[in-house]
Amino acid sequence: MTTDTLSLTERALFSRAARRIIPVMILLYTISFLDRVNVGFAALTMNHALGFTPEIFGWGVGIFFVGYFLFEVPSNIVIEKLGARLWICRIMLTWGLISGAMAFVSSPMSFYVLRFLLGAAEAGFAPGMILYLTYWFPAEQRARLYGTYFVAIPLASIIGAPLSSWLLTFDGHLGLQGWQWLFLIEAAPALLAGIAILWLLPDGPTKAKWLSPDEKQVIADCLHRDRAHTHIDPQHALWPALRDPRVLLMCLIYFTIVIGLYGISFWLPQMVNQQGFSKIETGWIVAAVYLVAAVAMPLWGRSSDRARERIWHTAIPCLMGAAGFIGGAWFSSAPLIIASLGLAAIGTYVSIVPFWALPSVFLSGTAAAGGIALINSIGNLGGFAGPYLVGWVKSMTQSYTSGILALAASLVLAALLTLAMRALLARTALRARLTES
C-alpha cells in the first residue's frame, strides 16, 4: 500500500481513531514495562538485603521470559478469539497481583518463582497490542503508530527511574524496606488500569461506540483494500505461518535485538550507580537516557513510513546500539561510559519500531495472532539470555566489560540477519508475482 492510497477523509478518520486508542495503549504498556523492569532499581538495595549475587539476580530477572515464552502464543490466540478488552483486563489484574507479591521475596527460589509467574501472567500483552493495531490501521501508518506506542518503553524508565530511586528511601515505613515499597506501590497502577480497560478499549472498530456505522465501514473498506494491495504472499492459516521461514527469521532477529534491549534495561541502573553516583542521581541519569529514546522512537517511525522502508531502518539503529556498547566497554571515563551506554539504549530501543511493522506485511488473521506471538515469545527469550549473561560475567570477572561486548555482538548479528530478511522477502515477492502471472 503506497502513501497516496488514503483520501484526506480517511486520513482524518484514522487520526481520530489514533487519538482515542493510542494514549490508552501507551499508558497500558508503560505500566507493563515498569512492572517488568523495576526489579533493576530494586536490586540497588534488594540484592544486598537478601544476599543475591549478580548471577542469582541475572537468573531471576531472566526467568521471567521463560514463563513469557511458554504462554505467549496461546494467550495471543485467545485475544483473537475472545477479544482484546476482556483478555487484556485479565492479564493486567494477574500481573499486578504478582508484581505486588514481589515485595515479599525472601530467597532465591521465591525470587525465581515469582519472576516466572510474572512472565506467564504478562504473556500475550505486548504482541496482543501489536495485533490490536492491525485491527484499526492500514500498513502504511503502522510504523509511525508503533513508534508512538513503543514510546511507552522508555517512558516507563523516564517515570520509573526517579520514582523507583525515591521509593528506595522509604526504609522503615511500616516495617518494610524501600525495595518492598517499590514493588507494592508500582503494582497498583496495573490493578487500576486493568479494571478501567473494560471501558477504555473497544475490541475493534466495529465495537467502538464513538464511530458511526459509516465510519466503521470506511475503516473496514480501507483495511480490506490494504490487504488486497499486499504483494508479498500473505499467510492466513496458523500452522503454516508458524513454520514460515520469514516468521522464523523474524524470531531470530528479535531474539538478538532483545538480548541487547534487556541486557541494558535491567543492568543500566547498577552500571550507572557503579560510577559513583547516588541512588537519586542514578535515577535521573537513567531517566535522561530514556527521554532521548522517547523522542527518537516516533521520529524514526515517521521516517520509516515516509520512506516506506523497514529493513535499513531496523539494521542501522542496531549497529548504532552495538557501537554504544563497545564504547561502554572501551572507555574508562564515567561521562563517556554513560554517554556510550545511553547510545546503546537509544539505538536498541529505536530498532524495534520499524521491526514490528514487518510481520503484518505477510501475516493476517489468526496467522498474525500466532505469528506475532511466536516472534515475540521466542525473541523475548533474549530477555533471559542478555541479563543472565551480564550477571554471570560480572560474577566471574567482577567487571561488566565482557558482558557488554557480548551485547554489542548480538546487535551486530541482528543487523546482519535483518539484511538477510530483505533478501528473503524479495525472493518470496518474486515467487508470488510469477505465480500470479
CORTADA-V424672 format. One record per residue. RES is the residue in one small letter. D_CENTER is the distance of its C-alpha to the mean C-alpha in Angstrom with 1 decimal. Layout:
((RES;D_CENTER) (RES;D_CENTER))
This chain:
((m;25.9) (t;27.2) (t;26.6) (d;30.1) (t;29.8) (l;29.1) (s;31.9) (l;31.9) (t;32.2) (e;29.2) (r;27.0) (a;28.2) (l;27.3) (f;23.7) (s;23.4) (r;24.8) (a;22.4) (a;19.5) (r;21.1) (r;21.4) (i;18.0) (i;15.3) (p;16.2) (v;16.0) (m;12.6) (i;11.5) (l;13.5) (l;12.1) (y;8.4) (t;9.9) (i;11.9) (s;9.4) (f;7.5) (l;11.1) (d;12.6) (r;10.4) (v;11.2) (n;14.5) (v;16.3) (g;16.1) (f;18.5) (a;20.5) (a;21.3) (l;23.4) (t;26.0) (m;25.0) (n;25.4) (h;28.9) (a;29.9) (l;29.1) (g;30.0) (f;26.7) (t;26.8) (p;23.9) (e;23.8) (i;23.8) (f;20.9) (g;18.9) (w;19.8) (g;18.9) (v;15.4) (g;14.8) (i;16.6) (f;13.9) (f;12.2) (v;15.6) (g;15.9) (y;12.5) (f;13.8) (l;17.2) (f;16.4) (e;13.5) (v;15.9) (p;18.6) (s;16.5) (n;15.1) (i;18.8) (v;20.0) (i;18.0) (e;19.8) (k;23.1) (l;23.1) (g;21.1) (a;18.0) (r;19.8) (l;21.4) (w;18.7) (i;15.9) (c;18.7) (r;19.4) (i;15.9) (m;15.8) (l;19.3) (t;19.0) (w;16.1) (g;17.9) (l;21.0) (i;19.6) (s;17.8) (g;21.2) (a;23.0) (m;21.4) (a;24.1) (f;26.7) (v;25.5) (s;28.7) (s;28.4) (p;26.2) (m;26.5) (s;25.5) (f;22.5) (y;21.5) (v;22.3) (l;20.4) (r;17.2) (f;17.6) (l;18.4) (l;15.4) (g;13.2) (a;15.6) (a;15.5) (e;11.8) (a;12.0) (g;11.8) (f;10.0) (a;6.6) (p;8.8) (g;11.6) (m;10.4) (i;10.0) (l;13.4) (y;14.7) (l;14.7) (t;16.8) (y;19.3) (w;19.9) (f;19.7) (p;21.2) (a;19.5) (e;21.0) (q;19.0) (r;15.5) (a;14.2) (r;15.5) (l;14.0) (y;10.5) (g;11.2) (t;12.4) (y;9.8) (f;6.9) (v;9.6) (a;8.6) (i;6.4) (p;9.8) (l;11.7) (a;11.0) (s;12.6) (i;15.2) (i;16.4) (g;15.7) (a;17.3) (p;20.7) (l;20.7) (s;19.9) (s;22.5) (w;24.9) (l;24.6) (l;25.4) (t;28.9) (f;29.6) (d;31.5) (g;34.4) (h;33.7) (l;34.9) (g;35.0) (l;31.3) (q;29.6) (g;27.1) (w;24.1) (q;25.1) (w;25.2) (l;21.7) (f;20.4) (l;22.8) (i;22.3) (e;18.5) (a;18.6) (a;20.9) (p;18.5) (a;16.7) (l;20.2) (l;21.5) (a;18.6) (g;18.8) (i;22.4) (a;22.1) (i;19.8) (l;22.9) (w;24.4) (l;21.6) (l;19.8) (p;22.1) (d;21.4) (g;21.9) (p;24.4) (t;27.4) (k;26.7) (a;26.2) (k;29.4) (w;29.0) (l;29.5) (s;33.0) (p;34.0) (d;34.5) (e;31.1) (k;29.5) (q;31.6) (v;30.7) (i;26.9) (a;27.9) (d;30.2) (c;27.7) (l;25.1) (h;28.0) (r;29.1) (d;25.7) (r;25.7) (a;29.3) (h;28.6) (t;26.1) (h;28.0) (i;25.8) (d;27.0) (p;24.5) (q;24.0) (h;24.6) (a;25.4) (l;23.0) (w;24.6) (p;25.5) (a;21.9) (l;20.6) (r;23.1) (d;22.8) (p;22.7) (r;20.2) (v;17.7) (l;18.5) (l;18.1) (m;14.7) (c;13.8) (l;15.5) (i;13.9) (y;10.3) (f;11.8) (t;13.4) (i;10.5) (v;8.5) (i;12.0) (g;12.1) (l;8.7) (y;9.5) (g;13.1) (i;13.2) (s;11.0) (f;13.4) (w;16.5) (l;16.7) (p;18.6) (q;21.0) (m;21.5) (v;22.3) (n;24.5) (q;26.3) (q;27.6) (g;29.8) (f;28.0) (s;28.3) (k;25.5) (i;25.7) (e;25.7) (t;22.8) (g;20.8) (w;21.9) (i;21.3) (v;17.7) (a;17.3) (a;19.1) (v;16.8) (y;13.7) (l;16.1) (v;16.8) (a;13.2) (a;13.0) (v;16.2) (a;15.4) (m;12.3) (p;14.3) (l;17.3) (w;15.9) (g;14.8) (r;18.4) (s;19.8) (s;18.3) (d;19.7) (r;23.0) (a;23.4) (r;22.2) (e;20.7) (r;17.4) (i;18.4) (w;19.7) (h;17.0) (t;14.5) (a;17.1) (i;18.5) (p;15.6) (c;15.0) (l;18.7) (m;18.5) (g;16.0) (a;18.4) (a;21.3) (g;19.8) (f;19.5) (i;23.1) (g;24.3) (g;23.0) (a;25.0) (w;28.0) (f;28.8) (s;30.7) (s;30.7) (a;28.3) (p;27.5) (l;26.9) (i;24.7) (i;22.5) (a;22.5) (s;21.5) (l;18.6) (g;17.6) (l;17.8) (a;15.8) (a;12.9) (i;13.3) (g;13.8) (t;10.8) (y;8.4) (v;10.7) (s;10.8) (i;7.7) (v;9.4) (p;12.5) (f;11.2) (w;9.9) (a;13.3) (l;15.1) (p;15.0) (s;16.8) (v;19.5) (f;20.9) (l;19.6) (s;20.8) (g;21.8) (t;21.3) (a;20.4) (a;17.4) (a;16.4) (g;17.1) (g;16.1) (i;12.5) (a;12.3) (l;14.0) (i;11.9) (n;8.7) (s;11.0) (i;13.0) (g;10.3) (n;8.8) (l;12.4) (g;11.9) (g;10.4) (f;14.0) (a;15.7) (g;14.5) (p;15.3) (y;18.3) (l;19.7) (v;19.7) (g;21.3) (w;23.8) (v;24.9) (k;25.2) (s;27.5) (m;29.5) (t;30.0) (q;29.4) (s;27.4) (y;23.8) (t;25.2) (s;25.0) (g;21.5) (i;20.3) (l;22.2) (a;20.6) (l;17.1) (a;18.8) (a;20.3) (s;17.1) (l;15.8) (v;19.3) (l;19.2) (a;15.9) (a;17.9) (l;20.9) (l;19.3) (t;17.8) (l;21.4) (a;22.6) (m;20.5) (r;22.5) (a;25.7) (l;24.7) (l;23.8) (a;27.0) (r;29.1) (t;27.8) (a;28.5) (l;32.0) (r;32.7) (a;31.8) (r;34.1) (l;36.9) (t;36.7) (e;37.0) (s;40.0))
